[in-house]
Amino acid sequence: MQTAIGGMPVTRFAFQFSRAETQVSTPVTDVLRAEGRERMSEVLAAIGRGEAPLTVHPKECAYCGFKAAGWCPGVNDKAE
């Protein structure tokens, strides 16, 4: 797998937090790529069947596209 920008294989993924002057990173391997593709395929198939899994992390609901679209069964008409 190669990036569209550099044309080189991705070997590391990182989040850079500039205010905290901190970087959190992890290596990217062929095994991790394959696992990610498989997991994404499973999630997309579930969404296609109307079985999209809900998060186990309630704080994620603040940013969820399901909430914004009203797809989450926990969202009512008055939800922000």
Secondary structure, DSSP 8 states (H G I E B T S, - for coil): -B-TTT-SB--EEEEEETTTTEEEEEE--HHHHHHHHHHHHHHHHHHHTT-----S-GGGGGG-HHHHHT-STT--TT--
